[in-house]
C-alpha cells in the first residue's frame, strides 16, 4: 500500500538519532554543509570570517545580519558559522554602546566635536542629524572594529596552530625514542 517513492516502513531508519544520521549522510546536505563552512579553517580564513562577521554585526541593520553574512561568506568561501557567531557582537547588551560610539564618531566627523546625548539636544538637532551621524560613524567604526577583530583572530589562530604543531612534534619525538 506504499507508493514506489516512499521507503517501506521496515527500511526507514528508526529513532531520532538514526533519522538525523540518515538525513546528514545525504549528498546534497553534505554539499550544502561544506559550501557554508567553506573548507579548512586556516588562520587567514578564520580572520577573514571574523572580519566579515564583525563588519556586519556592528551595522545597525538588525534582523539582516544573518542574510548579510550569508551573502558575503558564501561567494567568498569563508566560514559562515564563524562569521555569524562574530556578527553577534551586537547582542542587546552591547548594541547601545556600539550605536553611541557610532553616533559620536559620526558627529565628530561632521562637526569636529562630540555631542551631548540628552533629550534637549535630540529635540534641537532632530532625528535626521542623528541618523546621518549614525551612518557616518558606522562607515568608519565597522571596518575599524572588524579589522581589529580580524587581526586578533589571525594572531590567535596562528599562535594556536604553531603551539599545536610544536606539541605534535614533541609527541612524535618522544614516541620515536620509546620505539627505538
C-alpha positions as CSV (number, residue, x, y, z in Angstrom):
1,X,0.0,0.0,0.0
2,X,3.0,2.3,-0.1
3,X,3.9,4.3,-3.1
4,X,7.1,3.5,-5.1
5,X,8.7,6.7,-3.9
6,X,8.2,6.2,-0.2
7,X,10.6,3.8,1.6
8,X,8.9,0.8,3.1
9,X,8.3,1.1,6.8
10,X,10.8,-1.7,7.5
11,X,13.7,0.1,5.7
12,X,13.1,3.5,7.2
13,X,15.5,4.4,10.0
14,X,14.0,4.2,13.4
15,X,14.6,6.7,16.2
16,X,15.5,10.4,16.1
17,X,19.3,9.8,16.0
18,X,19.0,7.3,13.1
19,X,16.8,9.6,11.1
20,X,19.2,12.6,11.7
21,X,22.2,10.5,10.8
22,X,20.5,9.3,7.6
23,X,19.5,12.9,6.7
24,X,23.0,14.3,7.2
25,X,24.5,11.4,5.1
26,X,22.7,12.6,2.0
27,X,25.0,14.1,-0.6
28,X,23.0,17.3,-1.0
29,X,23.1,18.0,2.7
30,X,26.8,17.3,2.8
31,X,27.4,19.6,-0.2
32,X,25.4,22.5,1.5
33,X,27.3,22.0,4.7
34,X,30.7,22.1,3.0
35,X,29.6,25.1,1.0
36,X,28.6,27.0,4.1
37,X,31.8,26.1,6.0
38,X,34.0,26.9,3.0
39,X,36.8,24.4,3.6
40,X,39.7,24.1,6.0
41,X,39.7,26.9,8.6
42,X,43.2,28.3,8.1
43,X,44.3,31.4,10.2
44,X,43.6,33.6,7.2
45,X,40.1,32.2,6.6
46,X,39.3,32.4,10.3
47,X,40.4,36.1,10.4
48,X,38.5,36.9,7.2
49,X,35.4,35.2,8.5
50,X,35.6,37.1,11.8
51,X,36.2,40.3,9.8
52,X,33.0,39.8,7.8
53,X,31.1,38.9,10.9
54,X,32.1,41.9,13.0
55,X,31.7,44.2,9.9
56,X,28.1,43.1,9.5
57,X,27.5,42.8,13.3
58,X,28.4,46.4,14.0
59,X,26.0,47.9,11.5
60,X,22.6,49.0,12.7
61,X,20.8,46.6,10.3
62,X,19.3,44.4,13.0
63,X,17.4,41.5,11.5
64,X,19.5,41.4,8.4
65,X,22.8,40.2,9.9
66,X,22.3,36.5,9.0
67,X,21.3,37.3,5.4
68,X,24.3,39.7,5.0
69,X,26.7,37.2,6.5
70,X,25.4,34.5,4.1
71,X,25.6,36.9,1.1
72,X,29.2,37.8,1.8
73,X,30.6,34.5,3.1
74,X,29.2,32.0,0.6
75,X,30.7,33.7,-2.6
76,X,34.0,34.4,-0.8
77,X,34.1,30.8,0.5
78,X,34.5,31.9,4.1
79,X,33.2,30.1,7.1
80,X,29.6,31.2,7.5
81,X,29.3,29.8,11.0
82,X,32.3,31.6,12.3
83,X,31.2,34.8,10.7
84,X,27.7,34.5,12.1
85,X,29.0,34.0,15.6
86,X,31.2,37.0,15.2
87,X,28.3,39.1,13.9
88,X,26.6,38.6,17.3
89,X,28.9,41.3,18.7
90,X,25.8,43.4,18.6
91,X,23.9,41.5,21.3
92,X,21.3,43.6,23.1
93,X,23.7,44.3,26.0
94,X,26.4,45.7,23.6
95,X,24.3,47.3,20.9
96,X,23.6,50.6,22.7
97,X,27.3,51.1,23.3
98,X,28.1,50.4,19.7
99,X,25.4,52.8,18.5
100,X,26.5,55.6,20.8
101,X,30.1,55.1,19.6
102,X,29.0,55.3,16.0
103,X,26.8,58.4,16.6
104,X,29.7,60.1,18.5
105,X,32.2,59.2,15.8
106,X,29.8,60.5,13.1
107,X,29.2,63.8,15.0
108,X,32.9,64.2,15.4
109,X,33.4,63.6,11.6
110,X,30.6,66.1,10.8
111,X,31.2,68.9,13.2
112,X,34.6,68.2,14.8
113,X,33.1,67.9,18.2
114,X,31.3,65.2,20.2
115,X,27.7,65.8,21.1
116,X,25.6,65.6,24.3
117,X,23.2,62.7,24.2
118,X,20.2,64.1,26.0
119,X,16.6,64.9,25.2
120,X,17.1,68.6,24.6
121,X,19.9,68.1,22.2
122,X,17.9,65.4,20.3
123,X,14.9,67.7,20.0
124,X,17.1,70.6,18.9
125,X,19.0,68.6,16.3
126,X,16.3,66.3,15.1
127,X,16.4,62.6,14.2
128,X,17.7,63.2,10.7
129,X,21.0,64.6,12.1
130,X,21.4,61.6,14.4
131,X,20.6,59.2,11.6
132,X,23.3,60.9,9.4
133,X,25.8,60.8,12.2
134,X,25.0,57.1,12.8
135,X,25.5,56.4,9.1
136,X,28.8,58.2,9.0
137,X,30.0,56.7,12.2
138,X,29.1,53.2,11.0
139,X,31.1,53.7,7.8
140,X,34.3,54.2,9.9
141,X,33.6,52.2,13.1
142,X,32.5,49.0,11.5
143,X,35.6,48.4,9.3
144,X,38.0,49.6,12.1
145,X,36.5,47.2,14.6
146,X,36.3,44.4,12.1
147,X,40.0,44.9,11.2
148,X,41.0,44.8,14.8
149,X,38.9,41.6,15.5
150,X,40.4,40.0,12.3
151,X,43.9,40.8,13.4
152,X,43.4,39.4,16.8
153,X,41.8,36.3,15.3
154,X,44.7,35.8,12.9
155,X,47.3,36.2,15.6
156,X,45.4,33.9,17.9
157,X,44.8,31.1,15.4
158,X,48.4,31.4,14.1
159,X,49.8,31.1,17.6
160,X,47.4,28.2,18.4
161,X,48.4,26.4,15.2
162,X,52.1,26.8,16.0
163,X,51.7,25.5,19.5
164,X,49.7,22.5,18.3
165,X,52.4,21.7,15.7
166,X,55.2,22.0,18.3
167,X,53.3,19.7,20.6
168,X,52.7,17.2,17.9
169,X,56.5,17.3,17.0
170,X,57.3,16.8,20.7
171,X,55.0,13.9,21.0
172,X,56.3,12.3,17.7
173,X,59.9,12.7,19.0
174,X,59.1,11.0,22.3
175,X,57.3,8.1,20.6
176,X,60.2,7.6,18.3
177,X,62.6,7.4,21.3
178,X,60.3,5.0,23.1
179,X,60.1,2.8,20.0
180,X,63.9,2.8,19.3
